[in-house]
Amino acid sequence: MPDYGKMYAILCAAASDALDTLPETEENRAGREILQAALDEAEEIYISDEP
């Protein structure tokens, strides 16, 4: 069975690192907001599904 917790951790860490490397410019604003919202939503789902 796939280790979804490990996959979540790897993907979220990479997305967070990518956000950290993107300059906070107007050109990047929309992309940063979309990525951050997805990270927040994934974290909420992961936390709420924990036993």
Order of alpha helices (4+ residues) and beta strands (2+ residues): alpha-alpha
